[in-house]
Amino acid sequence: MSDKKPISSVNDFVVRFANVNGSGSASANELFARAILRHGVPVSPRNIFPSNIQGLPTWYEVRVTESGHLGARGGVDMMVAMNPQTWDKDVAGIEPGGYLFYDSTKPMPSTKFRDDITVIGVPLTAIANSTYTDPRQRQLFKNIIYLGALAALLDMDPKLIEQLIGEQYKGKEKLLSSNIHALHLGRDWALQNLKCPTGLRVKKSDKVGDRIFIEGNSAAALGAVYGGATVCAWYPITPSSSVAEAFTSHCKKYRHDAATGKAKYAIVQGEDELASIGIVIGASWNGARAFTATSGPGISLMTEFIGLSYFAEIPAVIMNIQRAGPSTGMPTRTQQCDIIACAYASHGDTKHVLLFPEDPAEAFEFAAAAFDLAERLQTTIFLMLDLDIGMNHRLCRPLKWDDARQYDRGKVMTAEMLEEGRDFGRYLDVDGDGIPYRTYPGAHPTKGSYFTRGTSRDRYARYSEEGTVYADNMQRLVRKFETAQDLVPRPLQANAERPTKYGVIYFGSTAPAMDEAIGLLEARGHQLDRLRIRAFPFHSSVASFLAEHDFVYVVEQNRDSQLRQLIVNENGIDPVRLVPIVHYDGSPITARFIAKAIGDHQDHLKVTPLRKAVS
Amino acid sequence: MTYIAKPKFHHPGLKKNELGYTHRDYEGKISTLCAGCGHDSITASIIEACYELSIEPHRVAKISGIGCSSKTPDYFLGNSHGFNSVHGRMPSVLTGANLANRDLIYLGVSGDGDSASIGFGQFAHSIRRAVNMTYIVENNGVYGLTKGQFSATADRGSKSKKGVTNTDNAIDLVAIALQLGATFVARSFSGDKAQLVPLIAAAIRHKGASFIDVISPCIAFNNHAGSTKSFDYVREHNDAVNRLDVLVGRDPISVDYAPGSVQVVEQHDGSKIALRKIDADYDPHDRLGAMTFLQKHAAKGQIVTGLLYVDPDAEDLHEHLDTVETPLNRLEADDLCPGSAVLDKINASLR
């Protein structure tokens, strides 16, 4: 340790845990992240895991960020290297001046270290083995022992960790005390044998506020509960399975009839994605709110049904937790790569509504809204999450619900309306908004029945192969999609301090990295107005934003700049003015990446940063 | 084309059922299938069975896939909602519909291409999930709408109209349904309305997954010598194990049979099936026996028909999921939304 001064930072650093999956490290690592939150310091943790259950490398990264930057930062200040398999790469990944924490029970040759980092060895295995006899306990408590040692090294308040453990093992006295014992074993050893704290420190703050810490998939599932979903059909696929699992557990808590104990929901694990979407469409056709959760390969399988939903006008909600494709791709890595696949899913001319939540709070809101939109528009609504939002805990504003809110069940012609003699044409545009009325099966003995089909038919649902009749219907579907523009969440615009010719468009999980990147770019003198798109079809403000700027960067996490393609296609604008900024290696996009890419392009445009011009 | 509406007039003296509906109230549009198609006889049998059971026509949801058979729901129960869905996917759509509203009667109509090929998986899984439905396969061993290709139920060795011999083994949907736990399993023949009508009626009254495989010759592409699904072949090889009457608290659906030993099966809803045994040893409560019996007779080239298996006390998917009695599609925000107070607590637990 000579070349480089150790990094010194309070409440602003990245700790990465390198573990072997199946070793029980996940809960200890999560405890670490939560403990920092309890100090009032925001954290942004991310799981980096393989498509495997036991034995392969897995990482957990915690960004400690007093300033509240919740995107991935890139770089590692302290590596907790618990996996010999990935040792070399893990050590190489530490920032110069950073810290390496490792299990020093077995001596390591000096060639395995670096000169420019601080090496901290704790004999974790030795401590665990001398305390516990059961092999499983030795493994599990080793994780808590390193947590204890880190608490000392990072100057964390042990009381706060004890409190968390107390909440976790409430009523399980034995587990509680043994965990706290293990925590102190590690902490005491570090205090007695190491220089504590290191340059990296956690200091109590008040930057967390009333924010909550939740995974996007769980929040989306809760949105489905609040939004009135009663039927869920799904097929297991990473990273979406935890949506259905969370929906199941939320329903068990909140959806049983108080008097009878019976379920006010039905969840079916389908035999595949075809069955899942088929069940959703059958249930929605019959007037229930239904959804499925899936990922890219599932979307591919569902496309025939999605076309039916579009053409026969049957509500459906599909939550797509995107992962890196194509094909099986990188099933446990994040991307925003199904934009085109979902926007135009299925054969023939189709267009679908997409919602892009930025975090769990919006995932909750948009999930609930998706059911209103699906029934209002009588079509498929995609909730476009991704692995980064879905499977990581994210700090976000508390979830809110207005008790006065009623569900928008859309245009449903009831038995009473039919009895009054209202003209019922299943595909008749009575209001000029492209949205026809529907009836629920069994509504009336003699009126309002119709035959639902994916084949062409007239306004009264009578089979027809007449070209004009077909075209009339297809035009109405276009009108309906135009109506959707004003029903979906609008884009949010934030302007730079000074007027600028440059803008940036982004969406979904890119948001926290983008917000941070704006600061970095401003520091370099680049001013950018920004527009966060929250839905497709695009609101007219997207076209205005494009018109107001010479160049607009479109930042997204896929190779082919799919949102940009969609904007170009739907707005008919000159593609040259839309500059793609793409990140698609499966890791979450970072502020550093965005700032560099946009900054370089600005430099390439020979934009003289304002500050330089002034000086 | 399936848009030809039937004239609504009927003879004023037409017989009415318990609910005051005439036979005509159970009809649909005019069939556009080929003249003499077996499927039209099945349509007529469905109409007859629903009339006899005094079902309110609009309380039936008729769901199908794609193909000749799947077009037929337009030809019966014109006041019911119908759903001509996606090829091979009737079972999932029906399952979803059933979950949304447990109070309707679900009639799934499919074909052998729809259920034994493209939709084999969905057929299997809807049966094993015990969806409360009547699943009818109109089985002609051939793809009619695309002009005569073999389907997966075509027997090995049978000949196509063009003279090609089928070398693939046939899928017996009845055997599969038995193996997967269907609680009402029957096979019949579109040319034997006397057997088919009460089978459909009993299947509708059955709670749980009812499956009926109806051999239904394709007059255009599979009614020639060398076919094992032709009218002549099926008549010659039909081996009925029983005939039945359904009793629903009024006159039984009367059909004329020679008297035989009668076994009465009471279903969950109180309706009774009077089984007139033809094969004295055949026990329709013995699933394993039924499977063996079918295999043995199939090996001899015989087509076993009748009520092959019934479990009168079957459970259905709603019981397995323990859902509320109120149809899920009638629940509103007050029933479904936990509200802001609960959400505040959830928020508090996430800090």
Interface residues (C-beta under 8 A of the other chain):
Chain A: L37 V208 D210 R211 I212 F213 I214 L222 V225 Y226 G228 T230 V231 A233 Y254 R255 D257 T260 G261 K262 A263 K264 Y265 A266 I267 V268 G270 E271 D272 L274 A275 S276 I277 G278 I279 V280 I281 G282 A283 S284 W285 N286 G287 A288 A290 E304 F305 L308 P398 L399 K400 W401 D402 D403 R405 Q406 Y407 T439 Y440 P441 G442 A443 H444 P445 T446 S449 Y450 F451 T452 R453 G454 T455 R462 Y463 S464 E465
Chain B: M1 T2 Y3 E56 P57 H58 R59 A61 I63 P73 D74 G78 N79 S80 H81 G82 F83 N84 S85 V86 R89 P91 S92 V93 L94 T95 G96 A97 N98 L99 A100 N101 D103 L104 G121 Q122 A124 H125 R129 L317 H318 L321 D322 T323 V324 E325 L328 N329 R330 L331 E332 A333 D335 L336 C337 P338 G339 S340 V342 L343 D344 I346 N347 L350 R351
